[in-house]
Amino acid sequence: MCYVYDFSLNDLLAPKVKRTVTILSGIMNYLHFRKQRLDMTMGHQERFVNTLSPTAQLPLGHIIPYCSVTTETHYPL
């Protein structure tokens, strides 16, 4: 893991080799992590949409057959 807590303008104006390698390694690790998570998230999203597609075509009455309107009963305090 690359932890760079004190990144400053001096790192850009007067770079040191070891520190620059550490910073670039951290950036590359983050980009790899981001790509991995995006691929996994897109896979979950596609499966979710494919699962919902047949259900979305049904009328609402078939999904919730026993839903009815009820009236509220008011009780004295």
mmCIF file as gemmi writes it, N, C-alpha and C atoms, coordinates in Angstrom:
data_model
loop_
_atom_site.group_PDB
_atom_site.id
_atom_site.type_symbol
_atom_site.label_atom_id
_atom_site.label_alt_id
_atom_site.label_comp_id
_atom_site.label_asym_id
_atom_site.label_entity_id
_atom_site.label_seq_id
_atom_site.pdbx_PDB_ins_code
_atom_site.Cartn_x
_atom_site.Cartn_y
_atom_site.Cartn_z
_atom_site.occupancy
_atom_site.B_iso_or_equiv
_atom_site.pdbx_formal_charge
_atom_site.auth_seq_id
_atom_site.auth_asym_id
_atom_site.pdbx_PDB_model_num
ATOM 1 N N . MET Axp A 1 ? 0.834 -1.174 0 1 0 ? 1 A 1
ATOM 2 C CA . MET Axp A 1 ? 0 0 0 1 0 ? 1 A 1
ATOM 3 C C . MET Axp A 1 ? 0.879 1.238 0 1 0 ? 1 A 1
ATOM 4 N N . CYS Axp A 2 ? 0.429 2.217 -0.722 1 0 ? 2 A 1
ATOM 5 C CA . CYS Axp A 2 ? 1.161 3.479 -0.796 1 0 ? 2 A 1
ATOM 6 C C . CYS Axp A 2 ? 0.346 4.555 -0.105 1 0 ? 2 A 1
ATOM 7 N N . TYR Axp A 3 ? 0.866 5.071 0.961 1 0 ? 3 A 1
ATOM 8 C CA . TYR Axp A 3 ? 0.19 6.14 1.681 1 0 ? 3 A 1
ATOM 9 C C . TYR Axp A 3 ? 1.032 7.399 1.556 1 0 ? 3 A 1
ATOM 10 N N . VAL Axp A 4 ? 0.472 8.42 0.941 1 0 ? 4 A 1
ATOM 11 C CA . VAL Axp A 4 ? 1.154 9.7 0.808 1 0 ? 4 A 1
ATOM 12 C C . VAL Axp A 4 ? 0.227 10.733 1.431 1 0 ? 4 A 1
ATOM 13 N N . TYR Axp A 5 ? 0.486 11.069 2.69 1 0 ? 5 A 1
ATOM 14 C CA . TYR Axp A 5 ? -0.381 11.993 3.405 1 0 ? 5 A 1
ATOM 15 C C . TYR Axp A 5 ? 0.066 13.444 3.253 1 0 ? 5 A 1
ATOM 16 N N . ASP Axp A 6 ? 1.313 13.655 2.887 1 0 ? 6 A 1
ATOM 17 C CA . ASP Axp A 6 ? 1.841 15.013 2.858 1 0 ? 6 A 1
ATOM 18 C C . ASP Axp A 6 ? 2.235 15.451 1.447 1 0 ? 6 A 1
ATOM 19 N N . PHE Axp A 7 ? 1.394 15.144 0.466 1 0 ? 7 A 1
ATOM 20 C CA . PHE Axp A 7 ? 1.654 15.566 -0.91 1 0 ? 7 A 1
ATOM 21 C C . PHE Axp A 7 ? 1.592 17.083 -0.969 1 0 ? 7 A 1
ATOM 22 N N . SER Axp A 8 ? 2.599 17.7 -1.631 1 0 ? 8 A 1
ATOM 23 C CA . SER Axp A 8 ? 2.643 19.159 -1.684 1 0 ? 8 A 1
ATOM 24 C C . SER Axp A 8 ? 3.13 19.626 -3.049 1 0 ? 8 A 1
ATOM 25 N N . LEU Axp A 9 ? 3.139 20.925 -3.22 1 0 ? 9 A 1
ATOM 26 C CA . LEU Axp A 9 ? 3.599 21.521 -4.471 1 0 ? 9 A 1
ATOM 27 C C . LEU Axp A 9 ? 5.075 21.211 -4.709 1 0 ? 9 A 1
ATOM 28 N N . ASN Axp A 10 ? 5.827 21.036 -3.658 1 0 ? 10 A 1
ATOM 29 C CA . ASN Axp A 10 ? 7.247 20.703 -3.77 1 0 ? 10 A 1
ATOM 30 C C . ASN Axp A 10 ? 7.456 19.362 -4.48 1 0 ? 10 A 1
ATOM 31 N N . ASP Axp A 11 ? 6.493 18.449 -4.36 1 0 ? 11 A 1
ATOM 32 C CA . ASP Axp A 11 ? 6.593 17.164 -5.053 1 0 ? 11 A 1
ATOM 33 C C . ASP Axp A 11 ? 6.521 17.345 -6.568 1 0 ? 11 A 1
ATOM 34 N N . LEU Axp A 12 ? 5.882 18.402 -7.014 1 0 ? 12 A 1
ATOM 35 C CA . LEU Axp A 12 ? 5.801 18.681 -8.45 1 0 ? 12 A 1
ATOM 36 C C . LEU Axp A 12 ? 6.957 19.549 -8.933 1 0 ? 12 A 1
ATOM 37 N N . LEU Axp A 13 ? 7.387 20.504 -8.111 1 0 ? 13 A 1
ATOM 38 C CA . LEU Axp A 13 ? 8.434 21.436 -8.525 1 0 ? 13 A 1
ATOM 39 C C . LEU Axp A 13 ? 9.838 20.849 -8.397 1 0 ? 13 A 1
ATOM 40 N N . ALA Axp A 14 ? 10.086 20.082 -7.363 1 0 ? 14 A 1
ATOM 41 C CA . ALA Axp A 14 ? 11.402 19.477 -7.146 1 0 ? 14 A 1
ATOM 42 C C . ALA Axp A 14 ? 11.212 18.006 -6.775 1 0 ? 14 A 1
ATOM 43 N N . PRO Axp A 15 ? 10.848 17.176 -7.742 1 0 ? 15 A 1
ATOM 44 C CA . PRO Axp A 15 ? 10.533 15.778 -7.425 1 0 ? 15 A 1
ATOM 45 C C . PRO Axp A 15 ? 11.776 14.96 -7.061 1 0 ? 15 A 1
ATOM 46 N N . LYS Axp A 16 ? 11.599 14.077 -6.116 1 0 ? 16 A 1
ATOM 47 C CA . LYS Axp A 16 ? 12.625 13.101 -5.742 1 0 ? 16 A 1
ATOM 48 C C . LYS Axp A 16 ? 12.213 11.764 -6.358 1 0 ? 16 A 1
ATOM 49 N N . VAL Axp A 17 ? 13.181 10.98 -6.791 1 0 ? 17 A 1
ATOM 50 C CA . VAL Axp A 17 ? 12.899 9.749 -7.531 1 0 ? 17 A 1
ATOM 51 C C . VAL Axp A 17 ? 12.061 8.769 -6.704 1 0 ? 17 A 1
ATOM 52 N N . LYS Axp A 18 ? 12.496 8.471 -5.494 1 0 ? 18 A 1
ATOM 53 C CA . LYS Axp A 18 ? 11.801 7.479 -4.679 1 0 ? 18 A 1
ATOM 54 C C . LYS Axp A 18 ? 10.376 7.928 -4.347 1 0 ? 18 A 1
ATOM 55 N N . ARG Axp A 19 ? 10.234 9.199 -4.012 1 0 ? 19 A 1
ATOM 56 C CA . ARG Axp A 19 ? 8.907 9.722 -3.669 1 0 ? 19 A 1
ATOM 57 C C . ARG Axp A 19 ? 7.994 9.738 -4.893 1 0 ? 19 A 1
ATOM 58 N N . THR Axp A 20 ? 8.518 10.089 -6.057 1 0 ? 20 A 1
ATOM 59 C CA . THR Axp A 20 ? 7.723 10.101 -7.286 1 0 ? 20 A 1
ATOM 60 C C . THR Axp A 20 ? 7.246 8.693 -7.626 1 0 ? 20 A 1
ATOM 61 N N . VAL Axp A 21 ? 8.118 7.706 -7.469 1 0 ? 21 A 1
ATOM 62 C CA . VAL Axp A 21 ? 7.737 6.319 -7.726 1 0 ? 21 A 1
ATOM 63 C C . VAL Axp A 21 ? 6.634 5.892 -6.758 1 0 ? 21 A 1
ATOM 64 N N . THR Axp A 22 ? 6.733 6.285 -5.507 1 0 ? 22 A 1
ATOM 65 C CA . THR Axp A 22 ? 5.712 5.949 -4.513 1 0 ? 22 A 1
ATOM 66 C C . THR Axp A 22 ? 4.372 6.576 -4.877 1 0 ? 22 A 1
ATOM 67 N N . ILE Axp A 23 ? 4.378 7.837 -5.273 1 0 ? 23 A 1
ATOM 68 C CA . ILE Axp A 23 ? 3.142 8.537 -5.636 1 0 ? 23 A 1
ATOM 69 C C . ILE Axp A 23 ? 2.521 7.915 -6.88 1 0 ? 23 A 1
ATOM 70 N N . LEU Axp A 24 ? 3.331 7.649 -7.898 1 0 ? 24 A 1
ATOM 71 C CA . LEU Axp A 24 ? 2.805 7.04 -9.125 1 0 ? 24 A 1
ATOM 72 C C . LEU Axp A 24 ? 2.294 5.625 -8.865 1 0 ? 24 A 1
ATOM 73 N N . SER Axp A 25 ? 2.955 4.901 -7.983 1 0 ? 25 A 1
ATOM 74 C CA . SER Axp A 25 ? 2.488 3.564 -7.624 1 0 ? 25 A 1
ATOM 75 C C . SER Axp A 25 ? 1.122 3.632 -6.947 1 0 ? 25 A 1
ATOM 76 N N . GLY Axp A 26 ? 0.94 4.607 -6.082 1 0 ? 26 A 1
ATOM 77 C CA . GLY Axp A 26 ? -0.352 4.79 -5.428 1 0 ? 26 A 1
ATOM 78 C C . GLY Axp A 26 ? -1.449 5.129 -6.419 1 0 ? 26 A 1
ATOM 79 N N . ILE Axp A 27 ? -1.152 5.966 -7.399 1 0 ? 27 A 1
ATOM 80 C CA . ILE Axp A 27 ? -2.13 6.321 -8.432 1 0 ? 27 A 1
ATOM 81 C C . ILE Axp A 27 ? -2.491 5.098 -9.261 1 0 ? 27 A 1
ATOM 82 N N . MET Axp A 28 ? -1.491 4.31 -9.633 1 0 ? 28 A 1
ATOM 83 C CA . MET Axp A 28 ? -1.754 3.104 -10.421 1 0 ? 28 A 1
ATOM 84 C C . MET Axp A 28 ? -2.574 2.089 -9.622 1 0 ? 28 A 1
ATOM 85 N N . ASN Axp A 29 ? -2.279 1.939 -8.338 1 0 ? 29 A 1
ATOM 86 C CA . ASN Axp A 29 ? -3.06 1.035 -7.488 1 0 ? 29 A 1
ATOM 87 C C . ASN Axp A 29 ? -4.51 1.475 -7.42 1 0 ? 29 A 1
ATOM 88 N N . TYR Axp A 30 ? -4.739 2.78 -7.283 1 0 ? 30 A 1
ATOM 89 C CA . TYR Axp A 30 ? -6.107 3.288 -7.222 1 0 ? 30 A 1
ATOM 90 C C . TYR Axp A 30 ? -6.842 3.032 -8.534 1 0 ? 30 A 1
ATOM 91 N N . LEU Axp A 31 ? -6.19 3.28 -9.665 1 0 ? 31 A 1
ATOM 92 C CA . LEU Axp A 31 ? -6.837 3.064 -10.962 1 0 ? 31 A 1
ATOM 93 C C . LEU Axp A 31 ? -7.17 1.587 -11.178 1 0 ? 31 A 1
ATOM 94 N N . HIS Axp A 32 ? -6.286 0.704 -10.756 1 0 ? 32 A 1
ATOM 95 C CA . HIS Axp A 32 ? -6.554 -0.736 -10.858 1 0 ? 32 A 1
ATOM 96 C C . HIS Axp A 32 ? -7.745 -1.12 -9.978 1 0 ? 32 A 1
ATOM 97 N N . PHE Axp A 33 ? -7.769 -0.623 -8.743 1 0 ? 33 A 1
ATOM 98 C CA . PHE Axp A 33 ? -8.868 -0.89 -7.817 1 0 ? 33 A 1
ATOM 99 C C . PHE Axp A 33 ? -10.185 -0.373 -8.388 1 0 ? 33 A 1
ATOM 100 N N . ARG Axp A 34 ? -10.17 0.838 -8.951 1 0 ? 34 A 1
ATOM 101 C CA . ARG Axp A 34 ? -11.381 1.441 -9.506 1 0 ? 34 A 1
ATOM 102 C C . ARG Axp A 34 ? -11.923 0.617 -10.666 1 0 ? 34 A 1
ATOM 103 N N . LYS Axp A 35 ? -11.047 0.177 -11.565 1 0 ? 35 A 1
ATOM 104 C CA . LYS Axp A 35 ? -11.482 -0.629 -12.705 1 0 ? 35 A 1
ATOM 105 C C . LYS Axp A 35 ? -12.079 -1.95 -12.234 1 0 ? 35 A 1
ATOM 106 N N . GLN Axp A 36 ? -11.444 -2.567 -11.262 1 0 ? 36 A 1
ATOM 107 C CA . GLN Axp A 36 ? -11.938 -3.839 -10.726 1 0 ? 36 A 1
ATOM 108 C C . GLN Axp A 36 ? -13.33 -3.663 -10.121 1 0 ? 36 A 1
ATOM 109 N N . ARG Axp A 37 ? -13.529 -2.619 -9.347 1 0 ? 37 A 1
ATOM 110 C CA . ARG Axp A 37 ? -14.832 -2.376 -8.716 1 0 ? 37 A 1
ATOM 111 C C . ARG Axp A 37 ? -15.896 -2.001 -9.743 1 0 ? 37 A 1
ATOM 112 N N . LEU Axp A 38 ? -15.529 -1.219 -10.762 1 0 ? 38 A 1
ATOM 113 C CA . LEU Axp A 38 ? -16.497 -0.859 -11.801 1 0 ? 38 A 1
ATOM 114 C C . LEU Axp A 38 ? -16.951 -2.09 -12.573 1 0 ? 38 A 1
ATOM 115 N N . ASP Axp A 39 ? -16.02 -2.986 -12.9 1 0 ? 39 A 1
ATOM 116 C CA . ASP Axp A 39 ? -16.388 -4.213 -13.609 1 0 ? 39 A 1
ATOM 117 C C . ASP Axp A 39 ? -17.347 -5.053 -12.773 1 0 ? 39 A 1
ATOM 118 N N . MET Axp A 40 ? -17.056 -5.172 -11.485 1 0 ? 40 A 1
ATOM 119 C CA . MET Axp A 40 ? -17.908 -5.953 -10.605 1 0 ? 40 A 1
ATOM 120 C C . MET Axp A 40 ? -19.289 -5.301 -10.471 1 0 ? 40 A 1
ATOM 121 N N . THR Axp A 41 ? -19.33 -3.987 -10.324 1 0 ? 41 A 1
ATOM 122 C CA . THR Axp A 41 ? -20.598 -3.27 -10.182 1 0 ? 41 A 1
ATOM 123 C C . THR Axp A 41 ? -21.434 -3.372 -11.445 1 0 ? 41 A 1
ATOM 124 N N . MET Axp A 42 ? -20.806 -3.26 -12.603 1 0 ? 42 A 1
ATOM 125 C CA . MET Axp A 42 ? -21.547 -3.363 -13.865 1 0 ? 42 A 1
ATOM 126 C C . MET Axp A 42 ? -22.138 -4.76 -14.028 1 0 ? 42 A 1
ATOM 127 N N . GLY Axp A 43 ? -21.422 -5.786 -13.611 1 0 ? 43 A 1
ATOM 128 C CA . GLY Axp A 43 ? -21.944 -7.149 -13.665 1 0 ? 43 A 1
ATOM 129 C C . GLY Axp A 43 ? -23.172 -7.314 -12.783 1 0 ? 43 A 1
ATOM 130 N N . HIS Axp A 44 ? -23.111 -6.762 -11.563 1 0 ? 44 A 1
ATOM 131 C CA . HIS Axp A 44 ? -24.265 -6.82 -10.665 1 0 ? 44 A 1
ATOM 132 C C . HIS Axp A 44 ? -25.445 -6.051 -11.25 1 0 ? 44 A 1
ATOM 133 N N . GLN Axp A 45 ? -25.167 -4.898 -11.832 1 0 ? 45 A 1
ATOM 134 C CA . GLN Axp A 45 ? -26.237 -4.076 -12.396 1 0 ? 45 A 1
ATOM 135 C C . GLN Axp A 45 ? -26.912 -4.788 -13.57 1 0 ? 45 A 1
ATOM 136 N N . GLU Axp A 46 ? -26.139 -5.427 -14.436 1 0 ? 46 A 1
ATOM 137 C CA . GLU Axp A 46 ? -26.716 -6.151 -15.572 1 0 ? 46 A 1
ATOM 138 C C . GLU Axp A 46 ? -27.586 -7.312 -15.094 1 0 ? 46 A 1
ATOM 139 N N . ARG Axp A 47 ? -27.119 -8.061 -14.094 1 0 ? 47 A 1
ATOM 140 C CA . ARG Axp A 47 ? -27.926 -9.162 -13.564 1 0 ? 47 A 1
ATOM 141 C C . ARG Axp A 47 ? -29.205 -8.645 -12.915 1 0 ? 47 A 1
ATOM 142 N N . PHE Axp A 48 ? -29.125 -7.519 -12.238 1 0 ? 48 A 1
ATOM 143 C CA . PHE Axp A 48 ? -30.299 -6.927 -11.605 1 0 ? 48 A 1
ATOM 144 C C . PHE Axp A 48 ? -31.331 -6.511 -12.653 1 0 ? 48 A 1
ATOM 145 N N . VAL Axp A 49 ? -30.892 -5.857 -13.717 1 0 ? 49 A 1
ATOM 146 C CA . VAL Axp A 49 ? -31.809 -5.423 -14.775 1 0 ? 49 A 1
ATOM 147 C C . VAL Axp A 49 ? -32.416 -6.633 -15.469 1 0 ? 49 A 1
ATOM 148 N N . ASN Axp A 50 ? -31.63 -7.656 -15.734 1 0 ? 50 A 1
ATOM 149 C CA . ASN Axp A 50 ? -32.151 -8.862 -16.385 1 0 ? 50 A 1
ATOM 150 C C . ASN Axp A 50 ? -33.154 -9.589 -15.496 1 0 ? 50 A 1
ATOM 151 N N . THR Axp A 51 ? -32.963 -9.536 -14.194 1 0 ? 51 A 1
ATOM 152 C CA . THR Axp A 51 ? -33.899 -10.168 -13.272 1 0 ? 51 A 1
ATOM 153 C C . THR Axp A 51 ? -35.219 -9.408 -13.231 1 0 ? 51 A 1
ATOM 154 N N . LEU Axp A 52 ? -35.166 -8.086 -13.309 1 0 ? 52 A 1
ATOM 155 C CA . LEU Axp A 52 ? -36.374 -7.276 -13.231 1 0 ? 52 A 1
ATOM 156 C C . LEU Axp A 52 ? -37.154 -7.216 -14.537 1 0 ? 52 A 1
ATOM 157 N N . SER Axp A 53 ? -36.53 -7.473 -15.659 1 0 ? 53 A 1
ATOM 158 C CA . SER Axp A 53 ? -37.2 -7.321 -16.951 1 0 ? 53 A 1
ATOM 159 C C . SER Axp A 53 ? -38.491 -8.121 -17.059 1 0 ? 53 A 1
ATOM 160 N N . PRO Axp A 54 ? -38.54 -9.416 -16.748 1 0 ? 54 A 1
ATOM 161 C CA . PRO Axp A 54 ? -39.818 -10.134 -16.853 1 0 ? 54 A 1
ATOM 162 C C . PRO Axp A 54 ? -40.863 -9.618 -15.862 1 0 ? 54 A 1
ATOM 163 N N . THR Axp A 55 ? -40.444 -9.22 -14.683 1 0 ? 55 A 1
ATOM 164 C CA . THR Axp A 55 ? -41.373 -8.729 -13.677 1 0 ? 55 A 1
ATOM 165 C C . THR Axp A 55 ? -41.961 -7.38 -14.07 1 0 ? 55 A 1
ATOM 166 N N . ALA Axp A 56 ? -41.186 -6.54 -14.721 1 0 ? 56 A 1
ATOM 167 C CA . ALA Axp A 56 ? -41.646 -5.202 -15.081 1 0 ? 56 A 1
ATOM 168 C C . ALA Axp A 56 ? -42.745 -5.244 -16.135 1 0 ? 56 A 1
ATOM 169 N N . GLN Axp A 57 ? -42.87 -6.327 -16.877 1 0 ? 57 A 1
ATOM 170 C CA . GLN Axp A 57 ? -43.872 -6.418 -17.929 1 0 ? 57 A 1
ATOM 171 C C . GLN Axp A 57 ? -45.234 -6.848 -17.396 1 0 ? 57 A 1
ATOM 172 N N . LEU Axp A 58 ? -45.312 -7.33 -16.157 1 0 ? 58 A 1
ATOM 173 C CA . LEU Axp A 58 ? -46.581 -7.767 -15.582 1 0 ? 58 A 1
ATOM 174 C C . LEU Axp A 58 ? -47.393 -6.561 -15.112 1 0 ? 58 A 1
ATOM 175 N N . PRO Axp A 59 ? -48.725 -6.647 -15.218 1 0 ? 59 A 1
ATOM 176 C CA . PRO Axp A 59 ? -49.551 -5.582 -14.643 1 0 ? 59 A 1
ATOM 177 C C . PRO Axp A 59 ? -49.418 -5.582 -13.123 1 0 ? 59 A 1
ATOM 178 N N . LEU Axp A 60 ? -49.674 -4.455 -12.51 1 0 ? 60 A 1
ATOM 179 C CA . LEU Axp A 60 ? -49.483 -4.311 -11.07 1 0 ? 60 A 1
ATOM 180 C C . LEU Axp A 60 ? -50.388 -5.243 -10.272 1 0 ? 60 A 1
ATOM 181 N N . GLY Axp A 61 ? -51.581 -5.549 -10.772 1 0 ? 61 A 1
ATOM 182 C CA . GLY Axp A 61 ? -52.505 -6.43 -10.065 1 0 ? 61 A 1
ATOM 183 C C . GLY Axp A 61 ? -51.968 -7.831 -9.89 1 0 ? 61 A 1
ATOM 184 N N . HIS Axp A 62 ? -51.125 -8.289 -10.798 1 0 ? 62 A 1
ATOM 185 C CA . HIS Axp A 62 ? -50.543 -9.626 -10.677 1 0 ? 62 A 1
ATOM 186 C C . HIS Axp A 62 ? -49.414 -9.661 -9.653 1 0 ? 62 A 1
ATOM 187 N N . ILE Axp A 63 ? -48.777 -8.536 -9.438 1 0 ? 63 A 1
ATOM 188 C CA . ILE Axp A 63 ? -47.67 -8.495 -8.484 1 0 ? 63 A 1
ATOM 189 C C . ILE Axp A 63 ? -48.211 -8.413 -7.055 1 0 ? 63 A 1
ATOM 190 N N . ILE Axp A 64 ? -49.242 -7.595 -6.843 1 0 ? 64 A 1
ATOM 191 C CA . ILE Axp A 64 ? -49.822 -7.415 -5.515 1 0 ? 64 A 1
ATOM 192 C C . ILE Axp A 64 ? -51.311 -7.755 -5.598 1 0 ? 64 A 1
ATOM 193 N N . PRO Axp A 65 ? -51.688 -9.033 -5.577 1 0 ? 65 A 1
ATOM 194 C CA . PRO Axp A 65 ? -53.086 -9.397 -5.8 1 0 ? 65 A 1
ATOM 195 C C . PRO Axp A 65 ? -54.008 -9.077 -4.631 1 0 ? 65 A 1
ATOM 196 N N . TYR Axp A 66 ? -53.501 -9.014 -3.412 1 0 ? 66 A 1
ATOM 197 C CA . TYR Axp A 66 ? -54.373 -8.858 -2.254 1 0 ? 66 A 1
ATOM 198 C C . TYR Axp A 66 ? -54.322 -7.461 -1.653 1 0 ? 66 A 1
ATOM 199 N N . CYS Axp A 67 ? -53.9 -6.493 -2.406 1 0 ? 67 A 1
ATOM 200 C CA . CYS Axp A 67 ? -53.815 -5.129 -1.911 1 0 ? 67 A 1
ATOM 201 C C . CYS Axp A 67 ? -55.194 -4.477 -2.017 1 0 ? 67 A 1
ATOM 202 N N . SER Axp A 68 ? -55.667 -3.898 -0.945 1 0 ? 68 A 1
ATOM 203 C CA . SER Axp A 68 ? -56.957 -3.209 -0.986 1 0 ? 68 A 1
ATOM 204 C C . SER Axp A 68 ? -56.861 -1.926 -0.169 1 0 ? 68 A 1
ATOM 205 N N . VAL Axp A 69 ? -57.775 -1.024 -0.438 1 0 ? 69 A 1
ATOM 206 C CA . VAL Axp A 69 ? -57.79 0.249 0.263 1 0 ? 69 A 1
ATOM 207 C C . VAL Axp A 69 ? -58.527 0.056 1.584 1 0 ? 69 A 1
ATOM 208 N N . THR Axp A 70 ? -57.94 0.529 2.655 1 0 ? 70 A 1
ATOM 209 C CA . THR Axp A 70 ? -58.577 0.43 3.964 1 0 ? 70 A 1
ATOM 210 C C . THR Axp A 70 ? -58.818 1.825 4.505 1 0 ? 70 A 1
ATOM 211 N N . THR Axp A 71 ? -59.782 1.957 5.37 1 0 ? 71 A 1
ATOM 212 C CA . THR Axp A 71 ? -60.054 3.246 5.999 1 0 ? 71 A 1
ATOM 213 C C . THR Axp A 71 ? -59.442 3.249 7.387 1 0 ? 71 A 1
ATOM 214 N N . GLU Axp A 72 ? -59.041 4.421 7.807 1 0 ? 72 A 1
ATOM 215 C CA . GLU Axp A 72 ? -58.441 4.548 9.129 1 0 ? 72 A 1
ATOM 216 C C . GLU Axp A 72 ? -59.527 4.564 10.188 1 0 ? 72 A 1
ATOM 217 N N . THR Axp A 73 ? -59.252 3.965 11.295 1 0 ? 73 A 1
ATOM 218 C CA . THR Axp A 73 ? -60.156 3.999 12.435 1 0 ? 73 A 1
ATOM 219 C C . THR Axp A 73 ? -59.587 4.978 13.441 1 0 ? 73 A 1
ATOM 220 N N . HIS Axp A 74 ? -60.392 5.955 13.823 1 0 ? 74 A 1
ATOM 221 C CA . HIS Axp A 74 ? -59.925 6.957 14.78 1 0 ? 74 A 1
ATOM 222 C C . HIS Axp A 74 ? -60.401 6.576 16.169 1 0 ? 74 A 1
ATOM 223 N N . TYR Axp A 75 ? -59.474 6.518 17.079 1 0 ? 75 A 1
ATOM 224 C CA . TYR Axp A 75 ? -59.785 6.187 18.458 1 0 ? 75 A 1
ATOM 225 C C . TYR Axp A 75 ? -59.677 7.451 19.303 1 0 ? 75 A 1
ATOM 226 N N . PRO Axp A 76 ? -60.581 7.652 20.237 1 0 ? 76 A 1
ATOM 227 C CA . PRO Axp A 76 ? -60.482 8.835 21.107 1 0 ? 76 A 1
ATOM 228 C C . PRO Axp A 76 ? -59.261 8.725 22.02 1 0 ? 76 A 1
ATOM 229 N N . LEU Axp A 77 ? -58.7 9.865 22.339 1 0 ? 77 A 1
ATOM 230 C CA . LEU Axp A 77 ? -57.512 9.89 23.207 1 0 ? 77 A 1
ATOM 231 C C . LEU Axp A 77 ? -57.838 9.762 24.644 1 0 ? 77 A 1
